[in-house]
């Protein structure tokens, strides 16, 4: 986008672009360097086998390198809250490594421009009753990824955006 609208807007634009280009599968990942390209194949296997329409990476089912304790606590709290709100039994609610079949991607409309899109996506999964699966992935925390990542106080902004977006929808 000519003006930075945030990750949610970028993902929606990317999904629409991939669909226009005829993509059968779409993989999204964060730009902070935490994800490994080797994990993409793991995400695609259940989709290609027709077992589900969405795969969500989970660092808590896989491996984590150098995660600060405060980040672990914050992610566990966020996952608990998200499980309660979304009613989806997830182990890692805010992992940016995801894959979609074309069918799922065609039904997903991310309207929340910034980071609340992650919770909005889970709402889409529940509302559309899309079959999904969590897949173990490896997350690498580095000085760079930690500098790019969310701060503790950002969680309040995400919560506010999600709640406000829910009232508008």
C-alpha positions in Angstrom: 0.0 0.0 0.0 1.2 3.5 -0.7 0.6 4.3 3.0 1.3 1.6 5.6 -2.1 0.3 6.7 -0.8 -2.5 8.8 -0.4 -6.3 8.7 -4.1 -7.1 8.4 -4.6 -4.9 5.4 -1.4 -6.3 3.8 -2.5 -9.8 4.3 -6.0 -9.2 2.8 -4.4 -7.5 -0.3 -1.9 -10.3 -0.7 -4.7 -13.0 -0.4 -6.8 -11.2 -3.0 -3.8 -10.9 -5.3 -2.9 -14.6 -5.0 -6.6 -15.5 -5.7 -6.6 -13.4 -8.8 -3.4 -15.2 -10.0 -5.1 -18.6 -9.6 -3.4 -19.8 -6.4 -4.7 -23.1 -5.0 -2.9 -22.6 -1.7 -1.9 -19.4 0.1 0.8 -19.2 2.8 1.2 -16.1 5.0 4.0 -15.4 7.5 5.3 -12.5 9.5 8.2 -10.4 8.2 10.2 -10.5 11.4 12.4 -13.4 10.5 10.9 -15.8 13.1 9.5 -18.4 10.6 11.4 -21.0 8.7 10.7 -21.7 5.0 11.1 -25.4 5.8 7.9 -25.3 7.8 5.8 -24.3 4.8 5.8 -27.9 3.5 4.4 -29.1 6.9 1.5 -26.6 6.6 0.6 -27.7 3.0 0.5 -31.5 3.6 -2.9 -31.6 5.4 -4.4 -29.1 2.8 -3.2 -31.1 -0.2 -4.5 -34.3 1.4 -8.0 -32.6 1.8 -7.9 -33.0 5.6 -8.7 -29.4 6.3 -8.9 -25.9 4.6 -6.6 -24.0 7.0 -3.4 -24.8 8.8 -2.1 -22.7 11.6 1.4 -22.9 12.8 2.0 -23.5 16.5 5.2 -22.8 18.3 3.9 -24.6 21.4 3.5 -27.8 19.4 6.8 -27.4 17.7 10.0 -25.8 18.8 11.1 -22.4 20.0 14.6 -20.9 20.0 15.5 -18.2 22.5 12.0 -17.0 23.5 12.1 -14.6 26.4 10.1 -15.7 29.4 8.0 -12.6 29.3 7.0 -13.3 25.7 6.1 -16.9 26.6 3.8 -15.7 29.4 2.2 -13.0 27.2 1.6 -15.5 24.4 0.1 -18.0 26.8 -2.3 -15.4 28.2 -3.3 -14.2 24.8 -3.9 -17.8 23.7 -6.1 -18.4 26.8 -8.1 -15.3 26.0 -8.4 -16.1 22.4 -9.6 -19.7 23.1 -12.3 -18.3 25.3 -13.5 -15.7 22.8 -13.2 -17.7 19.7 -14.2 -21.1 21.2 -11.4 -22.7 19.2 -9.1 -25.0 21.2 -5.9 -23.6 19.9 -2.4 -23.9 21.4 -0.9 -20.8 19.7 -3.4 -18.1 18.8 -1.0 -15.5 17.3 1.4 -17.4 15.1 1.8 -15.6 11.8 2.6 -18.8 9.8 -0.6 -20.0 8.2 -1.8 -21.7 5.0 -5.2 -21.7 3.3 -6.9 -23.6 0.5 -8.4 -21.5 -2.2 -11.9 -22.3 -0.9 -11.0 -20.9 2.6 -9.2 -17.9 1.2 -12.2 -16.9 -1.0 -14.4 -16.7 2.1 -12.0 -14.8 4.4 -12.3 -11.0 4.5 -9.9 -9.3 6.9 -11.3 -5.9 7.7 -9.0 -5.1 10.7 -6.0 -3.4 9.2 -3.6 -3.9 12.1 -2.7 -6.7 14.4 -6.2 -7.6 15.5 -6.6 -9.4 12.2 -5.2 -12.5 13.9 -8.3 -12.8 16.1 -10.6 -11.7 13.3 -9.2 -14.6 11.2 -10.1 -17.1 14.0 -13.6 -15.5 14.0 -13.9 -16.3 10.3 -12.8 -19.9 10.9 -15.5 -20.3 13.5 -18.2 -18.4 11.6 -17.6 -20.3 8.4 -17.1 -23.6 10.2 -13.8 -24.1 8.2 -11.9 -27.3 9.1 -8.5 -26.3 10.4 -5.5 -27.9 12.0 -2.6 -26.7 14.0 0.8 -27.8 12.8 4.0 -27.8 14.8 6.5 -25.2 13.6 9.8 -23.9 14.7 10.0 -20.2 15.8 13.4 -18.4 16.1 13.7 -15.4 18.3 16.6 -13.2 17.5 17.5 -9.6 18.5 16.0 -8.5 15.1 12.7 -10.4 15.5 12.3 -9.2 19.1 12.9 -5.6 18.0 10.3 -5.9 15.3 7.8 -7.8 17.4 4.9 -6.6 19.6 5.6 -5.0 22.9 3.5 -5.8 26.0 1.5 -2.5 25.8 0.6 -3.3 22.2 -1.6 -6.1 23.5 -4.0 -3.4 24.8 -4.1 -1.8 21.3 -4.8 -5.1 19.7 -7.6 -5.9 22.2 -9.1 -2.4 21.7 -9.0 -2.7 17.9 -10.6 -6.2 18.0 -13.4 -5.1 20.3 -14.1 -2.0 18.3 -13.9 -3.9 15.1 -16.4 -6.5 16.4 -18.9 -3.8 17.3 -18.6 -2.3 13.8 -19.0 -5.6 12.0 
